[in-house]
């Protein structure tokens, strides 16, 4: 079955993002606001489900975004059967979880519902054999606090899910430690602890995100506003070096990562 409707036209960068996400069991997508992260995540699920019809999806977002997800994003572009949790009583929520596993592909809920119903959801899912789980965490900064209860729920859910995707346009709004905490919670951190992360990148002085011009496009970066002859830290996804405004250049690798902007005159 083709779960993607023919009226959905994906842009090249969205196709690249889908290829990246579907090539990994657990990953984070940090596309900027307005670039279609929701479409990318559901398209990734469609690719997985075409290979495994028994794969179920939990899509978790902020409560104000549930209506948009179920009224626009899902029915307009995808052939998924879905249900959702929104202002339901406890018994209604339990029934919807059961209906999701028996009748639907996708269930949409918010982080508060996940936290409150975490044990119930686990019990319901464990009673159905032969199913596999995919989880998409929209607005993933909801669990950037490593000590929050919702973070513990996300960590446990991510361990049992076959596929996990976290979506956020601001992966480091309070500093790059946010990235470490998000990756650690998802179970994809390639670092033993925050000390190793700091030693490898030495970027803890970078405090906020900003945009700078790269040719005719704007690029999201992390650090201080760009100043001439000042080392910067940047989180981008380029495959070659670019000359930027002023006497700086960015040293990149073939994959997304954390890089340093150096003064070009200093080599």
N, C-alpha and C positions, 0 to 999 in steps of 0.2 A: 504493500500500500504506500502511496505517495502522500506523506503527511504535510508537505508544503504545497500550498495552493499556487496555481500558475500566475496569480497576480502579484506575487512577491518577487521583486527584482532586487537582488543583493548587489551592493557595491563591492568593488574589488577588495577594499580593506576589510569588509565584513566577511567575504569569502576566506581571506587570509586568517581572520580571527577564528572562524568556524573550523578551518583546517587545523589550527593550533590547538583549539579546545578539544576536538575529537581525537587528537593524537595522544592525549594524556587522560589518565583517569581522574586526576585532580588538578585544578588550575585556577588562576585568577585572571579576569579580564578587566583591564583598567582603561577602557576607552572613555574619552571625554563625554560630557553631557550632550545629549542630542544626536549621538552617532549610532543609535540602534542597538544598545547592549541587550535589551529584552529580545529583539528579533534574532540576534546572534545566538542567544542562549537557547531559545526554542528551536531554532534551526539545528543546533548541535544535538538537542534531544531527538529531533526528527531523524537525524542521521543514525544515531544509536538505535532508535526504536525500529528503524527499517531492518536492522540486523537482528534485533531481539524484541519481538512483539510483546513479551511479558515484562518489559521494562516500564516501571512506573515513575512518575516525576512529582516531587514536592517542590513547588515554587514559592519561596518565602520572600516577602517584600514588606514595605511599610504599609500600614493600614490605609492611608489616603490613596495609595497607588493600586489597591486591589481592584477597584471599579474600572479603572482604565485598562488594566491587564485583561480582565474577563469580558469587557465590552468592546475593546478595540484590538489589542495586540493578538489575542488568541483567536477569536472567531474570524477576523479579517484575513489572516494569512496562513492559518494552520488547520488541518483536519484532525484536531484532537478532540476527544470527549473530555469534559472537565467539570469539576465542582469547586466550591470554595467555602471558606469559613469567614463569616462576617456578621458580627453581632448575634451569634447563635447561643442558645443555652447549652449547657454541658451535654445533655442527652442528644440534642440536635447535632452537636459536633461529633459525638461518637458515631451516630448514624451516618454522617457524611463521610467520615473516615472509612467506614465499612463499605459504603456505596462507591467510594473512590477505588478501592481495591477490587471490587466485583464488576463495576460498570464503566469506570472512567480511566483515562490515561493520566490526567493531571489534576492535582489539587493545589489551590492557591490559598495561602494563609499569611498572617503577619507574624512578627517575631514574638509578640505577646502570646499569641495562641500556641506557638511552638513551645514556649517556656511552660505555659500552664498545662498543656495537654501532652507533654513529652512522654510521660510514662504510659498514658492511654494509647498514644499513637504507636509506641513500640509494641504494646500488647496486641493491638489489632493487626499490625503488620506481621508479627511473628506467627500468627495463626494461619496464614495463607502460604502454602508451599509453592515453590517454583517461580516466585517473583524476585525481580532484582530492582534496586532502587537507584534513582538519580536525584540529586538535590541541587537546586540553583538558589543561591543566596543573593538576592538583589539588595542594593544599598548595604553592602557588606560591612561598612563601618559601624553598623549596629553592634558588632561583636569585636571591636578593636580593643576593648578593655579586657585584659586577660583574667581579671578577678570577678567579672560579672557572671551571674547565673546563666544568662543566655549564651555566653561564650562556652560554658561547660556543656550545655545542650548541643550546640553546634559541633563541638569537638567530638562528642559521642556519636552524633548522627553521621558525621563525616567518616567515622571509622567503619560504619556498617554499610554505607552507600558504595555502590560500584563506581559511580561517576559523580564528581563534585565540581561545581563551577561557582565562583564568587564574582559578583559584579560590583564595581565601584568606579566612579569618576574621580574620586579623591582618596587614593590609597594611602596618602601620607599627609593629611591635613594638619596634624599636630607634630609632624616630624617623621623621620624614616623608621623609627621604632614601631610605628603603626603597621608598616609593611611586614616587619618581622612577626608581630603579634597575629596578624591576619593569616600569614602563611603557616605559622605554628599551629593555630587553631584548626586550620584545614588539613593539617597533616602533610604539608608539602614543603616545609621549611628545610632547606639544605644546610642549616646551621644548627649546631648543638645547643647554643644558648645565645642570649643577647650580647655577651662579651665577645664571642667569636664573630658575630655579625658586625659589631663595632670595629674590631681589629681589621676585618677584611675590607671594610668600606670607609671607615673613619669619617662618617658623614653626620654624626649626631648634632653638629652645629647647624645643619640645615633645618629650618623651622617651618617653612611654608612653601606652597606651590605658586607658580607664576607662569606667565606666557612670555616667550620671546620669539622674535621673527627668525625664520630660517628660509631665506629666499623669499618666495611669495606666500609662505604659509606660516601659521603660528604653531609653536610646539609647547606642550606642557612640560614644565620642569620643576625641580624641587631645590630650594636653597634661598639665597638672597637675590633681589633684583640684580640683573647683570651689571657689573661695573668693570671698566677697563682694567686690565692687569690684575684681576682678582679671581682666584680659583673658585670655581662654582661646582655644585653637584647637580646632576641632572638625571631624570628617569625617563628614558625615551626608547623608541624602537626603530633604529635606523640600521641599514646594512652597509653604509659607507660613510666616510667623513664629509662633513659639510662646512663650508666657510660661513660664519655668522657675521652679523653686523658688528663692526669694531674689529679689533685685532685679536680675535679668539677663534678657536676651532674646537670641535668636539671629537674626542677619540671614542670610537664605537667598536662593538663586536657584532657578529651576525645575528644575535638574538637580543630580546629585551633585557635590560639590566640597569645597573646604576653606574654612571660614568662621571668623569671629571672634565670640566671645561678648563682648558689651559690657555695662557696667553701665547698667541702664535709666534710672537717675536722671540719668546724664550725657548722655542722648540718643543 
